[in-house]
């Protein structure tokens, strides 16, 4: 295996990492195979669905669900990535850690493991950031958010078209004062990244200020309607059941680091009235991040919500309906579960 150009794309929850990767995939040369290795904080994987990639060998996607690369899934990270690389044989690799995860441990594994040192050409670390997070004292004081910025070689300020110009300027000023200085500080909209940024390289050693800040995740009980018991963190294919019964979605929970997450996997036979579904998902309080893909009466649709901002778009996904919600406060998930069951048709 030749040395594969590899980019780590980090960023806090909801900054637009998956959207940015989707924009990069649009620039993939026709003669190249690209691979994307994604870490899901929640137990239900959704990023593959949101990437909207057509079936084929040109883009291979592997998801590792149920915790962060840096702690809960650390033991699985190395063997799964090695296996993925051998299977996909990519010309380029993109790695997206969970937005709740600390990047230091991931970088250490990629730099220190003998297999990865030999087979991966690790290039500049790219962090997707939102000025709104910097303006939020709770997020700005989060050690993971702080070190995601500290360890990045390139910081891309996203959503500038929806943010106050003064807040963007304050954020940029903060970034320009970090030491060592960044290779690049750029501004963008809709997560658009320039493909040439993937080939930036640095010899600067950046150190985390809070390397031990990341706490573990606690897995909660499955809904009573599910016959499953909680599984240890594994690949998305291993965590999720193969065929949920119509009208009986499987519900999986986890929590940690001040976040509470719950995911649902629905039968492929279930479908949802789109406008009622959107009203329900937009009305959930305390949402930091919400991702979903649903079979509706007219087509398949994805929803991507960050805080109170939600986007709804048609999706190429056709496998099943699924939802993942991450909140900043404890939730009575049984209420949402019952409303989803009541709303579903089959």
TAKANOR-V670605 format. One record per residue. N is the residue number from 1. RES is the residue in one letter. BURIAL is + if it has 16 or more other C-alpha atoms within 10 Angstrom, else -. Layout:
n | res | burial
N | RES | BURIAL
N | RES | BURIAL
This chain:
n | res | burial
1 | X | -
2 | X | -
3 | X | -
4 | X | +
5 | X | +
6 | X | +
7 | X | +
8 | X | +
9 | X | +
10 | X | +
11 | X | +
12 | X | +
13 | X | +
14 | X | +
15 | X | +
16 | X | +
17 | X | +
18 | X | +
19 | X | +
20 | X | +
21 | X | +
22 | X | +
23 | X | +
24 | X | +
25 | X | +
26 | X | -
27 | X | -
28 | X | -
29 | X | -
30 | X | -
31 | X | -
32 | X | -
33 | X | +
34 | X | +
35 | X | +
36 | X | +
37 | X | +
38 | X | +
39 | X | +
40 | X | +
41 | X | +
42 | X | +
43 | X | +
44 | X | +
45 | X | +
46 | X | +
47 | X | +
48 | X | +
49 | X | +
50 | X | +
51 | X | +
52 | X | -
53 | X | +
54 | X | -
55 | X | -
56 | X | -
57 | X | -
58 | X | +
59 | X | +
60 | X | +
61 | X | +
62 | X | +
63 | X | +
64 | X | +
65 | X | +
66 | X | +
67 | X | +
68 | X | +
69 | X | +
70 | X | +
71 | X | +
72 | X | +
73 | X | +
74 | X | +
75 | X | -
76 | X | -
77 | X | +
78 | X | +
79 | X | -
80 | X | +
81 | X | +
82 | X | -
83 | X | -
84 | X | +
85 | X | +
86 | X | -
87 | X | -
88 | X | +
89 | X | +
90 | X | +
91 | X | +
92 | X | +
93 | X | +
94 | X | +
95 | X | +
96 | X | +
97 | X | +
98 | X | +
99 | X | +
100 | X | +
101 | X | +
102 | X | +
103 | X | +
104 | X | +
105 | X | +
106 | X | +
107 | X | -
108 | X | -
109 | X | +
110 | X | +
111 | X | +
112 | X | -
113 | X | -
114 | X | -
115 | X | -
116 | X | +
117 | X | -
118 | X | -
119 | X | +
120 | X | +
121 | X | +
122 | X | +
123 | X | +
124 | X | +
125 | X | +
126 | X | +
127 | X | +
128 | X | +
129 | X | +
130 | X | +
131 | X | +
132 | X | +
133 | X | +
134 | X | +
135 | X | -
136 | X | -
137 | X | -
138 | X | -
139 | X | -
140 | X | -
141 | X | -
142 | X | -
143 | X | +
144 | X | +
145 | X | +
146 | X | +
147 | X | +
148 | X | +
149 | X | +
150 | X | +
151 | X | +
152 | X | +
153 | X | +
154 | X | +
155 | X | +
156 | X | +
157 | X | +
158 | X | +
159 | X | +
160 | X | +
161 | X | -
162 | X | -
163 | X | -
164 | X | -
165 | X | -
166 | X | -
167 | X | +
168 | X | +
169 | X | -
170 | X | -
171 | X | +
172 | X | +
173 | X | -
174 | X | -
175 | X | +
176 | X | -
177 | X | -
178 | X | -
179 | X | -
180 | X | -
181 | X | +
182 | X | +
183 | X | +
184 | X | +
185 | X | +
186 | X | -
187 | X | +
188 | X | -
189 | X | -
190 | X | -
191 | X | +
192 | X | +
193 | X | +
194 | X | -
195 | X | -
196 | X | -
197 | X | -
198 | X | +
199 | X | -
200 | X | +
201 | X | +
202 | X | -
203 | X | -
204 | X | -
205 | X | -
206 | X | -
207 | X | -
208 | X | +
209 | X | -
210 | X | -
211 | X | -
212 | X | -
213 | X | -
214 | X | +
215 | X | +
216 | X | -
217 | X | +
218 | X | -
219 | X | +
220 | X | -
221 | X | -
222 | X | +
223 | X | +
224 | X | -
225 | X | -
226 | X | +
227 | X | -
228 | X | -
229 | X | -
230 | X | -
231 | X | -
232 | X | -
233 | X | +
234 | X | +
235 | X | +
236 | X | +
237 | X | -
238 | X | -
239 | X | +
240 | X | +
241 | X | -
242 | X | -
243 | X | -
244 | X | +
245 | X | +
246 | X | +
247 | X | +
248 | X | +
249 | X | +
250 | X | +
251 | X | +
252 | X | +
253 | X | +
254 | X | +
255 | X | +
256 | X | +
257 | X | +
258 | X | -
259 | X | +
260 | X | +
261 | X | +
262 | X | +
263 | X | +
264 | X | +
265 | X | +
266 | X | +
267 | X | +
268 | X | +
269 | X | +
270 | X | +
271 | X | +
272 | X | +
273 | X | -
274 | X | +
275 | X | -
276 | X | -
277 | X | +
278 | X | -
279 | X | -
280 | X | -
281 | X | +
282 | X | +
283 | X | -
284 | X | -
285 | X | -
286 | X | +
287 | X | +
288 | X | +
289 | X | +
290 | X | +
291 | X | +
292 | X | +
293 | X | +
294 | X | +
295 | X | +
296 | X | +
297 | X | -
298 | X | -
299 | X | -
300 | X | +
301 | X | +
302 | X | +
303 | X | +
304 | X | +
305 | X | +
306 | X | +
307 | X | +
308 | X | -
309 | X | -
310 | X | -
311 | X | -
312 | X | -
313 | X | -
314 | X | -
315 | X | +
316 | X | +
317 | X | +
318 | X | -
319 | X | -
320 | X | +
321 | X | +
322 | X | +
323 | X | +
324 | X | +
325 | X | +
326 | X | +
327 | X | +
328 | X | +
329 | X | -
330 | X | -
331 | X | +
332 | X | -
333 | X | +
334 | X | -
335 | X | -
336 | X | -
337 | X | +
338 | X | -
339 | X | -
340 | X | +
341 | X | +
342 | X | -
343 | X | +
344 | X | +
345 | X | +
346 | X | -
